[in-house]
Amino acid sequence: MVRGLIFDCDGVLVDSEPLAVAELEILLQGLGAPISSARIYDEFLGRSVSTIIEAARGYGIDLGPALPGFSAALARRFRRDLRPIPGMVEVLAQLSGPRAVASSSAPDRLALSLALTGLAPLFGPHVYSATQVERGKPAPDLFLFAAGHLGVAPADCVVIEDSPAGLRAARAAGMRVIGFLGGSHADQARLAGKLAAENPDALIDHARDLPKTLAGLR
């Protein structure tokens, strides 16, 4: 029986990816890098800010000075448009046992996302950011960190993720993993094929599929 559940945030709990990609596209194009949203989904989905900064250097762009403005613009967009993933609030209310959020997003963005969507009380203090560990996804550090704080062995955890980097991180941590396709970005990011290629323990299309899928894991 599953003992610990670890959720990614963006694209799993909150429908934030299209909003973040739109703002990142504006930022990159404003700095002279005409990178399409499709390329952003391919290269940056599920990655930490430090990874994105490093990748941008490959295009000859220093994102560092522009990040405060990007964060402020994204926060404004979130306050206007961010919603929870359909059905997720109701499903979380049905699930019991230890649970945590483990996200590549910075702590302030995580706190804002969970507060705006009403999800914060469902996780309490167990909300963890890649900024708290040495290596972000696809390294296992963040998921192992979350499991340690939950007091649950990695082998007894299941991760719910929407990015290839997140699935690889969960596997590297010795955890079972469910690929999630319920975000509104799933089609544009071509997630079905990408996640299937990572051989998750299960692949689901909607939050309502989660309880039955968890019950079927051994």
C-alpha positions in Angstrom: 0.0 0.0 0.0 1.2 3.5 -0.9 2.4 5.3 2.2 3.7 8.7 0.9 2.6 10.8 -2.0 4.8 13.5 -3.5 3.3 15.9 -6.0 5.0 18.2 -8.4 3.2 21.6 -8.4 3.2 23.2 -11.8 1.1 21.2 -14.2 0.0 18.7 -11.6 -1.6 20.7 -8.8 -1.9 24.1 -10.5 -2.5 24.8 -14.2 0.4 27.2 -14.4 2.6 26.0 -17.2 0.9 27.9 -20.1 1.1 31.1 -18.0 4.8 30.6 -17.1 5.7 29.6 -20.6 4.0 32.7 -22.0 5.9 35.0 -19.6 9.2 33.2 -20.3 8.7 33.6 -24.0 8.1 37.3 -23.6 11.2 37.6 -21.5 13.5 35.6 -23.8 12.3 37.4 -27.0 12.7 40.8 -25.2 16.4 39.8 -24.6 16.9 38.9 -28.3 16.3 35.1 -28.2 13.3 34.3 -30.4 12.6 31.0 -28.7 9.1 29.5 -29.4 6.8 28.2 -26.7 7.3 24.7 -28.1 11.0 24.9 -27.6 10.5 26.2 -24.1 8.3 23.2 -23.3 10.9 20.9 -24.8 13.9 22.3 -23.0 12.7 23.9 -19.7 9.6 22.0 -18.5 10.1 20.8 -15.0 13.5 22.4 -14.6 14.8 24.7 -11.9 15.5 28.4 -12.4 19.2 27.7 -12.1 19.0 25.2 -14.9 17.1 27.6 -17.1 19.6 30.4 -16.4 22.4 28.0 -17.4 20.6 27.0 -20.6 20.0 30.6 -21.6 23.7 31.2 -21.4 24.0 28.8 -24.3 22.0 31.4 -26.3 24.3 34.1 -25.1 21.7 35.5 -22.7 22.2 36.4 -19.1 18.8 36.0 -17.4 20.0 37.0 -14.0 19.3 40.8 -14.1 15.8 40.2 -15.7 14.6 37.6 -13.2 13.0 40.0 -10.7 10.9 41.6 -13.4 10.0 38.2 -14.8 8.9 37.0 -11.3 6.8 40.1 -10.7 5.1 39.8 -14.2 4.4 36.1 -13.5 3.0 36.8 -10.1 0.6 39.4 -11.6 -0.5 36.8 -14.3 -1.0 34.1 -11.6 -3.2 36.4 -9.5 -5.3 37.1 -12.5 -5.5 33.7 -14.2 -4.1 30.8 -12.1 -6.5 27.9 -11.3 -6.0 24.5 -9.7 -5.8 21.5 -12.1 -9.5 20.4 -12.7 -10.6 17.9 -10.1 -7.4 18.0 -8.0 -8.9 19.8 -4.9 -11.6 17.2 -4.7 -9.2 14.2 -5.2 -6.8 15.5 -2.6 -9.6 15.6 -0.1 -10.2 11.9 -0.7 -6.6 10.8 -0.2 -5.2 9.9 3.1 -1.6 9.5 4.4 1.5 11.6 4.3 1.8 14.0 1.3 4.2 16.6 0.1 4.8 19.0 -2.8 8.3 18.9 -4.4 8.7 21.5 -7.1 11.4 23.1 -9.2 9.8 26.5 -8.5 11.2 28.9 -6.0 9.6 29.0 -2.5 7.8 32.4 -3.1 6.2 31.2 -6.3 5.2 27.9 -4.7 3.6 29.7 -1.8 1.7 32.1 -4.1 0.5 29.2 -6.3 -0.8 27.1 -3.5 -2.4 30.0 -1.7 -4.2 31.4 -4.8 -5.7 27.9 -5.6 -6.7 27.0 -2.1 -4.3 24.0 -2.0 -1.9 25.3 0.7 -3.9 23.8 3.7 -3.9 20.4 2.1 -0.1 20.1 2.4 0.7 22.2 5.5 4.5 22.5 6.0 5.4 19.8 3.5 6.1 22.1 0.5 9.7 21.8 -0.8 11.6 23.6 -3.5 14.6 22.7 -5.6 16.3 25.7 -4.0 16.6 23.6 -0.8 18.8 20.9 -2.4 22.1 20.8 -4.3 20.7 19.4 -7.6 17.3 19.9 -9.2 15.4 17.5 -11.3 16.3 15.1 -13.0 18.5 14.4 -10.0 16.8 12.6 -7.2 17.8 15.1 -4.4 14.5 17.0 -4.1 12.3 13.8 -3.9 14.6 12.2 -1.3 14.6 15.5 0.7 10.8 15.5 0.7 10.6 11.8 1.6 13.0 12.4 4.5 10.8 15.2 5.9 7.7 13.1 5.5 9.5 10.2 7.4 8.6 7.8 4.6 11.2 5.5 2.9 11.7 6.3 -0.8 10.5 2.8 -1.8 7.2 3.6 -0.1 6.6 6.9 -2.0 4.8 7.5 -5.2 5.5 10.7 -7.2 2.9 12.4 -9.4 4.7 14.3 -12.2 4.1 15.9 -15.6 7.7 16.3 -16.9 10.3 13.9 -18.2 12.8 15.4 -15.8 10.5 14.8 -12.9 9.9 11.2 -13.9 13.6 10.6 -14.2 14.2 12.2 -10.8 11.6 9.9 -9.2 13.1 6.8 -10.7 16.6 7.9 -9.6 15.2 8.3 -6.0 13.9 4.7 -6.1 10.2 5.8 -6.0 7.2 4.7 -8.1 5.9 7.4 -10.4 2.7 8.3 -12.1 2.9 10.5 -15.2 0.2 13.1 -15.2 -1.5 14.5 -18.4 -4.2 16.6 -16.8 -2.7 20.0 -17.3 -3.9 22.3 -20.2 -0.4 22.3 -21.6 -0.3 18.5 -22.2 -1.1 18.6 -25.9 1.1 21.6 -26.8 4.0 20.1 -24.9 3.4 16.7 -26.5 3.5 15.1 -23.0 1.8 11.8 -23.7 4.6 10.5 -25.9 7.4 12.1 -23.8 6.1 10.6 -20.5 5.3 7.2 -22.0 8.9 7.0 -23.2 10.0 7.3 -19.6 8.0 4.1 -18.7 6.2 5.4 -15.6 4.3 3.0 -13.4 1.1 4.5 -14.7 0.0 7.4 -17.0 -3.3 9.2 -16.2 -5.3 11.9 -18.0 -7.3 13.4 -15.2 -7.0 14.0 -11.5 -10.1 11.8 -10.9 -8.0 8.8 -12.2 -5.5 9.1 -9.3 -7.3 7.3 -6.5 -8.0 4.2 -8.5 -4.5 4.2 -10.0 -2.9 4.5 -6.6 -5.0 1.6 -5.3 -3.8 -0.5 -8.2 -0.1 0.0 -7.5 1.8 -2.8 -5.7 
